[in-house]
Structure formats: C-alpha cells, structure tokens
Amino acid sequence: MKDYFILILVLFSLGCSTDIGEVNAITDNEIFKQEEAKFVSILYSDSANVKVRITADKMIRHLTKTNPRDEFPEGIFVEFLGTNGQAISWLEADRATRYDKKNEVVAQGNAKFYNKKKETLTSTELIWDEDKSILRTNKFVQITQPMRGDTSYGYGFEANEEFTLFTIKNKASSILNAQSLKKKIDKGE
C-alpha cells in the first residue's frame, strides 16, 4: 500500500506544471474570462469608513487582461455616503460599466443623479470618476431644483459626489434653446 501511495504521488507531481505558457493557455480559455453574480452589493471605503455602496441585480465581471471591467446590464444603484454613513446623494441608471483601469463607472440609459434636497440631474449618460470624486458628462442634461423653483438645461456637466457643487458647460435657458444649442454644437460652431 505504501508503494502504491508513493507511485501516485510521483505521477501527480510529474503531471503538475509551473510553465507560465501552459498556465496562460489554460486560463485564457473563454470559460475563465467571465464571472457572473446576482444581487451584488459593493462597498468602497477609505480609512475604514464606507464612502460608497453599489447595488445591482446582476454583475458580469470580464477578466480580460487588456480591458477588465464589470458590467451591470440590469441597472445600477449607487449611494454616496457622508461621514456619518448616511446616504447624501444617489446615482441610478438602466445599465452601467465600471472600467478597472480608468477607475470610472459609465452609467447609461435614464441616468439620474440626485441629493437630499431633491435636486435631480437626468441625462442619457453620466460618468463617475472615482479618483477625482466627480460625476460628469458631455451629453444633454436637465437639472431640477424644486427648492429654488428652477429647471436648467444644457450640454456638459460636472459635479462633486455630494451634488452640492455643479456646473453646466453649455447652459440653455429653455428646452427649445437647448435644442438650438445642440444643433450648433453638432455643427461645431
């Protein structure tokens, strides 16, 4: 019995490989390039303080070396948290992609960013730059501020994660003015 065990051990050790080419050939297989998870919750923290909470019904993680990313094809909900751990602003969209190498989340389709004062930005796309702690877009935006009784329109937007400071790059006074502005931007004027 002892000889049989030693024979199996020898055969097993001969079958193992540390050749990086062989390992890469196995792990480059399509099966190993993607993971899928349902009902995910992701927490971002800094110095043991949770700053951001992301929830989604479905996440697909692409493990490619050139473009690693997480896709949220069924929507995303992001909560930006204050020092007390309470949500101070929110981002939601129909779908999103987080690009690992850029540290960016691109939220698309009915993207909405809002805060406790019920100030709301809507657009077809919002980009959350994790490193700079800002949200931005070059797309059309509409911002409603109920406490001021104001609605703003324009193209291009940048705000802090708390949505307390923001700028509209090409502001329009009305939806009609915004359509006229879009035509000028499209023509390069």
N, C-alpha and C positions, 0 to 999 in steps of 0.2 A: 504494500500500500504506500509505503514511504517513497519507493522508486517511482510509482505512478504519479504521485503529487509533484515530485521534482521534475518529471518529464513534462507535465502540464505547465509548470512554472517556467521552464526553459522555452517551451513552444510559445507561451504567452509573451514572454519578454522579446523573443525574436519577431513576433508579429507587430510589436509597437514601433512607431517611427517618430523621430524627432526632426525629420526633414521638413523644413518650413514650406517647401514647394508642395509636398504631399498634403500637409495640413491645409494650406490655402486652397488647393484643388478640391478638398472635401468641403471646406466652409464656404467656398464661392458658389456652391450649389444653390439654386433658386430657393430651396426649402429653408436655408439658413439666412436668407436676406430679409425676412419679414416676420414680424410678430404682431399679433392682434390681441387686443384686450377690450373688454366690455365694462362699462360703468367705472371709469377711471377717475381718480382724484389725485392730483399732483400738487405738492406743496413746494414753494420756493421760500427759502429762509436766508437770513443774514444775521450772523452772530446769535444764533438760536432763536431769533424772532421770525415767525412766519409772516412774510410780506405779501404773498400771492397764493391764491388757491385756484386751480383749474379743475373743472369737472367736465366730463363728456361721456356720452353713452357708448362711444366706440372710438378706439385709437388704433391706428395701424403704424407701427414703427418700421421704417425702412432702414436696414442696417448696412447699406452700401458704403464703401469707403469714400467715394467721391462726393456723395450728396446724402448724408444721413439726415433723416427728418422724421417727424411724427405728423401723421395726418389725422384729422378729426372730421370724417366725412359726414357725420350726422349732427354736427353742431358743436359749439364750444361755449362755455360759460366761465368767465374769469372774474375773480373778486380781488380787488386791490385792497389790502388791509392796512389800517393805521397802526400806531404804536400800541394801542390797547387791544389789538387783534380783531377789531370790528371792521366790517367792510365799509369803505368810504367811496368807492366807485366800482363800476361794473362794465364789463365788455362781453357782448354776446354776438354770435353770428351763426349763419346756417352751416358753415364749414370753415375749417382753418388748417393751416400747415405751419409747424414750427421747424425752422431750419437750424440745425445744431451749430453749423459752422458760422452762421451770421448772428446767432442769438436773437432771432426775430420770429415773431408769430404774425403770419399774414391771415387776417380774418376776412372772409368774403361772404357775400350774399346776405343782404339785410343786416349789415354790421351796425351795431348800436353800442354807444358808449355813454354812460350816464352816471350821475352822482347823487348824493343825499338831497340836494336842493332840487332834484328832478330836472336839472339841466340835461338835455339829451342831444347827442350828435347822432345823426344817421347818415350812412354812406354805403356804397356797394363794396368798399374795401377799406380796412384800417390795418396799419402795420404797427405792431408793438415792438419797439426796440428795447430789449431787456437791459442792455448795457447802459444806455442813455436814460432809461426810465421815462420814455416818452411814447406817445401814440401819434402817428402821422399818416397822411395820405395826400396824393395829388389828384384824387377824384373829387367829384361834386359832393358837397356836404350841406346838410341842413342842421342848424343848431337852434333848439328852442330853450328859452329861459323863462319859464312861467312866472317867477317872482318879479321879473322885470317887464313881463308882458311883451317879450321880444322874440322874433324869429329871424335868424340870419342865414344867408345863403352864400355859397362861393365855391371856389376850386382851390384845393390845397388847404391843409390843416395841420397844426401841431399843438400838442397839449402835454402837460405833465400827467402822471398816472392818477393823481388825485382829481383831475379835471377842474382845478381851481384857477389855472392859468392856461390860456389858449390863444392862438392866432389863426385867422383865416388869411391865406396868402393873397387870393384874388376875391375880394368881397363883392357881393352883388346886393343891391337894395331890395330886390324882389325876385320872385321865381322867373318872371319874364326877363328881367335884367340878367339873371343867371344864365338863361338860355342864350341871350345875345353874347354874353361874356364867353360862353363855351365855344360859340362859332368863331370868335376872334382868336381864342387860344388854339383851336383846331387849325386855323389858317396861319398861325404863327405870328400874329400881329401883336 
